[in-house]
Amino acid sequence: LKGKRDSVEAYRLLALGADDPELLRRFDAPFVGRTTELDALGRSLDEAVRKGRPGLLRVTGEAGIGKTRLVREWLTRRSAAGAFTYGAGRCRTYGDHGTLAPLADAVRS
């Protein structure tokens, strides 16, 4: 390992524990507020559709402020309204996943 002089024992990840942060998130609680942010996401999509070309939208902010929840809520609302269909994938820091694994996950879903 970079920066280590001595050997370091490696372990293979076999499963995620119940205390994994991704599993601890609660998305069933009511979503309140964030109307300004939801509207900004909607305007960005509408602009990309109007121009007829792809666009890039980055959602940034401090850790823990609800970026994932905001995007998840927006996607759920827009797809429920029939606005579009989407797929989601995520990068993992463990395992034997290739660089295109997030894209494959998104297409598969």
SETIFI-370166 format. One record per residue (C-alpha): residue number from 1; residue in three letters; x, z, y. Coordinates in Angstrom, 1 decimal, always signed. Layout:
# SETIFI-370166
<pt><i>NUM</i><aa>ALA</aa><u>X</u><w>Z</w><v>Y</v></pt>
...
END
This chain:
# SETIFI-370166
<pt><i>1</i><aa>LEU</aa><u>+0.0</u><w>+0.0</w><v>+0.0</v></pt>
<pt><i>2</i><aa>LYS</aa><u>+1.2</u><w>-0.8</w><v>+3.5</v></pt>
<pt><i>3</i><aa>GLY</aa><u>+2.8</u><w>+2.2</w><v>+5.1</v></pt>
<pt><i>4</i><aa>LYS</aa><u>+3.2</u><w>+4.2</w><v>+1.8</v></pt>
<pt><i>5</i><aa>ARG</aa><u>+6.6</u><w>+4.8</w><v>+0.3</v></pt>
<pt><i>6</i><aa>ASP</aa><u>+5.4</u><w>+6.3</w><v>-3.0</v></pt>
<pt><i>7</i><aa>SER</aa><u>+3.1</u><w>+4.8</w><v>-5.6</v></pt>
<pt><i>8</i><aa>VAL</aa><u>-0.6</u><w>+5.4</w><v>-5.0</v></pt>
<pt><i>9</i><aa>GLU</aa><u>-3.0</u><w>+5.5</w><v>-8.0</v></pt>
<pt><i>10</i><aa>ALA</aa><u>-5.8</u><w>+3.0</w><v>-7.7</v></pt>
<pt><i>11</i><aa>TYR</aa><u>-9.4</u><w>+3.4</w><v>-9.0</v></pt>
<pt><i>12</i><aa>ARG</aa><u>-12.1</u><w>+0.9</w><v>-9.6</v></pt>
<pt><i>13</i><aa>LEU</aa><u>-15.4</u><w>+1.5</w><v>-7.9</v></pt>
<pt><i>14</i><aa>LEU</aa><u>-18.1</u><w>+1.6</w><v>-10.6</v></pt>
<pt><i>15</i><aa>ALA</aa><u>-21.1</u><w>+2.6</w><v>-8.5</v></pt>
<pt><i>16</i><aa>LEU</aa><u>-22.2</u><w>+3.9</w><v>-5.1</v></pt>
<pt><i>17</i><aa>GLY</aa><u>-23.2</u><w>+7.6</w><v>-4.9</v></pt>
<pt><i>18</i><aa>ALA</aa><u>-26.5</u><w>+8.8</w><v>-3.6</v></pt>
<pt><i>19</i><aa>ASP</aa><u>-24.7</u><w>+10.0</w><v>-0.5</v></pt>
<pt><i>20</i><aa>ASP</aa><u>-23.7</u><w>+6.4</w><v>+0.5</v></pt>
<pt><i>21</i><aa>PRO</aa><u>-24.5</u><w>+6.0</w><v>+4.3</v></pt>
<pt><i>22</i><aa>GLU</aa><u>-26.3</u><w>+2.7</w><v>+3.6</v></pt>
<pt><i>23</i><aa>LEU</aa><u>-28.6</u><w>+4.5</w><v>+1.2</v></pt>
<pt><i>24</i><aa>LEU</aa><u>-29.2</u><w>+7.5</w><v>+3.5</v></pt>
<pt><i>25</i><aa>ARG</aa><u>-30.7</u><w>+5.3</w><v>+6.3</v></pt>
<pt><i>26</i><aa>ARG</aa><u>-34.4</u><w>+5.7</w><v>+6.9</v></pt>
<pt><i>27</i><aa>PHE</aa><u>-36.2</u><w>+2.6</w><v>+7.8</v></pt>
<pt><i>28</i><aa>ASP</aa><u>-39.6</u><w>+3.9</w><v>+7.1</v></pt>
<pt><i>29</i><aa>ALA</aa><u>-39.8</u><w>+6.1</w><v>+10.2</v></pt>
<pt><i>30</i><aa>PRO</aa><u>-41.9</u><w>+4.6</w><v>+13.0</v></pt>
<pt><i>31</i><aa>PHE</aa><u>-39.9</u><w>+2.3</w><v>+15.4</v></pt>
<pt><i>32</i><aa>VAL</aa><u>-40.5</u><w>+3.4</w><v>+18.9</v></pt>
<pt><i>33</i><aa>GLY</aa><u>-39.4</u><w>+1.8</w><v>+22.2</v></pt>
<pt><i>34</i><aa>ARG</aa><u>-36.5</u><w>-0.7</w><v>+22.5</v></pt>
<pt><i>35</i><aa>THR</aa><u>-39.0</u><w>-3.3</w><v>+23.9</v></pt>
<pt><i>36</i><aa>THR</aa><u>-36.4</u><w>-4.6</w><v>+26.3</v></pt>
<pt><i>37</i><aa>GLU</aa><u>-33.9</u><w>-5.2</w><v>+23.4</v></pt>
<pt><i>38</i><aa>LEU</aa><u>-36.6</u><w>-6.8</w><v>+21.2</v></pt>
<pt><i>39</i><aa>ASP</aa><u>-37.6</u><w>-9.1</w><v>+24.0</v></pt>
<pt><i>40</i><aa>ALA</aa><u>-34.0</u><w>-10.1</w><v>+24.6</v></pt>
<pt><i>41</i><aa>LEU</aa><u>-33.6</u><w>-11.0</w><v>+20.9</v></pt>
<pt><i>42</i><aa>GLY</aa><u>-36.8</u><w>-13.1</w><v>+21.0</v></pt>
<pt><i>43</i><aa>ARG</aa><u>-35.7</u><w>-14.9</w><v>+24.1</v></pt>
<pt><i>44</i><aa>SER</aa><u>-32.4</u><w>-15.8</w><v>+22.5</v></pt>
<pt><i>45</i><aa>LEU</aa><u>-34.1</u><w>-17.3</w><v>+19.5</v></pt>
<pt><i>46</i><aa>ASP</aa><u>-36.6</u><w>-19.1</w><v>+21.6</v></pt>
<pt><i>47</i><aa>GLU</aa><u>-33.8</u><w>-20.6</w><v>+23.6</v></pt>
<pt><i>48</i><aa>ALA</aa><u>-31.9</u><w>-21.8</w><v>+20.5</v></pt>
<pt><i>49</i><aa>VAL</aa><u>-35.1</u><w>-23.4</w><v>+19.2</v></pt>
<pt><i>50</i><aa>ARG</aa><u>-35.9</u><w>-25.0</w><v>+22.6</v></pt>
<pt><i>51</i><aa>LYS</aa><u>-32.4</u><w>-26.5</w><v>+22.8</v></pt>
<pt><i>52</i><aa>GLY</aa><u>-32.5</u><w>-27.6</w><v>+19.2</v></pt>
<pt><i>53</i><aa>ARG</aa><u>-29.1</u><w>-26.3</w><v>+18.3</v></pt>
<pt><i>54</i><aa>PRO</aa><u>-27.6</u><w>-23.2</w><v>+16.7</v></pt>
<pt><i>55</i><aa>GLY</aa><u>-26.6</u><w>-20.2</w><v>+18.8</v></pt>
<pt><i>56</i><aa>LEU</aa><u>-24.7</u><w>-17.0</w><v>+18.4</v></pt>
<pt><i>57</i><aa>LEU</aa><u>-26.0</u><w>-13.7</w><v>+19.3</v></pt>
<pt><i>58</i><aa>ARG</aa><u>-24.0</u><w>-10.5</w><v>+19.0</v></pt>
<pt><i>59</i><aa>VAL</aa><u>-25.5</u><w>-7.1</w><v>+19.0</v></pt>
<pt><i>60</i><aa>THR</aa><u>-22.9</u><w>-4.5</w><v>+20.1</v></pt>
<pt><i>61</i><aa>GLY</aa><u>-22.8</u><w>-0.9</w><v>+21.0</v></pt>
<pt><i>62</i><aa>GLU</aa><u>-21.7</u><w>+2.6</w><v>+20.1</v></pt>
<pt><i>63</i><aa>ALA</aa><u>-21.9</u><w>+3.7</w><v>+16.5</v></pt>
<pt><i>64</i><aa>GLY</aa><u>-25.2</u><w>+5.3</w><v>+15.6</v></pt>
<pt><i>65</i><aa>ILE</aa><u>-27.3</u><w>+4.0</w><v>+18.4</v></pt>
<pt><i>66</i><aa>GLY</aa><u>-29.5</u><w>+1.9</w><v>+16.1</v></pt>
<pt><i>67</i><aa>LYS</aa><u>-28.1</u><w>-1.6</w><v>+16.1</v></pt>
<pt><i>68</i><aa>THR</aa><u>-29.0</u><w>-2.2</w><v>+12.5</v></pt>
<pt><i>69</i><aa>ARG</aa><u>-32.4</u><w>-0.7</w><v>+12.9</v></pt>
<pt><i>70</i><aa>LEU</aa><u>-33.1</u><w>-2.8</w><v>+16.0</v></pt>
<pt><i>71</i><aa>VAL</aa><u>-32.2</u><w>-6.1</w><v>+14.3</v></pt>
<pt><i>72</i><aa>ARG</aa><u>-33.9</u><w>-5.2</w><v>+11.1</v></pt>
<pt><i>73</i><aa>GLU</aa><u>-37.1</u><w>-4.4</w><v>+13.0</v></pt>
<pt><i>74</i><aa>TRP</aa><u>-36.9</u><w>-7.6</w><v>+15.0</v></pt>
<pt><i>75</i><aa>LEU</aa><u>-36.4</u><w>-9.7</w><v>+11.9</v></pt>
<pt><i>76</i><aa>THR</aa><u>-39.3</u><w>-8.0</w><v>+10.1</v></pt>
<pt><i>77</i><aa>ARG</aa><u>-41.7</u><w>-8.6</w><v>+13.0</v></pt>
<pt><i>78</i><aa>ARG</aa><u>-40.7</u><w>-12.2</w><v>+13.5</v></pt>
<pt><i>79</i><aa>SER</aa><u>-40.8</u><w>-13.2</w><v>+9.9</v></pt>
<pt><i>80</i><aa>ALA</aa><u>-44.1</u><w>-11.4</w><v>+9.4</v></pt>
<pt><i>81</i><aa>ALA</aa><u>-45.5</u><w>-13.5</w><v>+12.3</v></pt>
<pt><i>82</i><aa>GLY</aa><u>-44.4</u><w>-16.6</w><v>+10.5</v></pt>
<pt><i>83</i><aa>ALA</aa><u>-41.8</u><w>-17.4</w><v>+13.1</v></pt>
<pt><i>84</i><aa>PHE</aa><u>-39.0</u><w>-18.0</w><v>+10.6</v></pt>
<pt><i>85</i><aa>THR</aa><u>-37.5</u><w>-17.1</w><v>+7.2</v></pt>
<pt><i>86</i><aa>TYR</aa><u>-34.1</u><w>-15.4</w><v>+7.1</v></pt>
<pt><i>87</i><aa>GLY</aa><u>-31.5</u><w>-14.2</w><v>+4.6</v></pt>
<pt><i>88</i><aa>ALA</aa><u>-29.1</u><w>-11.4</w><v>+5.0</v></pt>
<pt><i>89</i><aa>GLY</aa><u>-25.7</u><w>-10.7</w><v>+3.6</v></pt>
<pt><i>90</i><aa>ARG</aa><u>-23.0</u><w>-8.2</w><v>+4.4</v></pt>
<pt><i>91</i><aa>CYS</aa><u>-19.3</u><w>-7.9</w><v>+4.0</v></pt>
<pt><i>92</i><aa>ARG</aa><u>-18.1</u><w>-5.3</w><v>+1.6</v></pt>
<pt><i>93</i><aa>THR</aa><u>-14.7</u><w>-3.6</w><v>+1.7</v></pt>
<pt><i>94</i><aa>TYR</aa><u>-14.5</u><w>-3.1</w><v>-2.0</v></pt>
<pt><i>95</i><aa>GLY</aa><u>-14.7</u><w>-5.0</w><v>-5.2</v></pt>
<pt><i>96</i><aa>ASP</aa><u>-13.9</u><w>-8.6</w><v>-6.1</v></pt>
<pt><i>97</i><aa>HIS</aa><u>-16.1</u><w>-10.3</w><v>-3.6</v></pt>
<pt><i>98</i><aa>GLY</aa><u>-14.9</u><w>-13.6</w><v>-2.1</v></pt>
<pt><i>99</i><aa>THR</aa><u>-15.0</u><w>-14.5</w><v>+1.6</v></pt>
<pt><i>100</i><aa>LEU</aa><u>-18.2</u><w>-16.4</w><v>+1.2</v></pt>
<pt><i>101</i><aa>ALA</aa><u>-20.1</u><w>-13.6</w><v>-0.6</v></pt>
<pt><i>102</i><aa>PRO</aa><u>-22.1</u><w>-12.6</w><v>+2.5</v></pt>
<pt><i>103</i><aa>LEU</aa><u>-23.3</u><w>-16.2</w><v>+2.9</v></pt>
<pt><i>104</i><aa>ALA</aa><u>-24.1</u><w>-16.4</w><v>-0.8</v></pt>
<pt><i>105</i><aa>ASP</aa><u>-26.1</u><w>-13.2</w><v>-0.5</v></pt>
<pt><i>106</i><aa>ALA</aa><u>-28.0</u><w>-14.5</w><v>+2.5</v></pt>
<pt><i>107</i><aa>VAL</aa><u>-28.9</u><w>-17.8</w><v>+0.8</v></pt>
<pt><i>108</i><aa>ARG</aa><u>-29.9</u><w>-16.0</w><v>-2.4</v></pt>
<pt><i>109</i><aa>SER</aa><u>-32.2</u><w>-13.7</w><v>-0.6</v></pt>
END
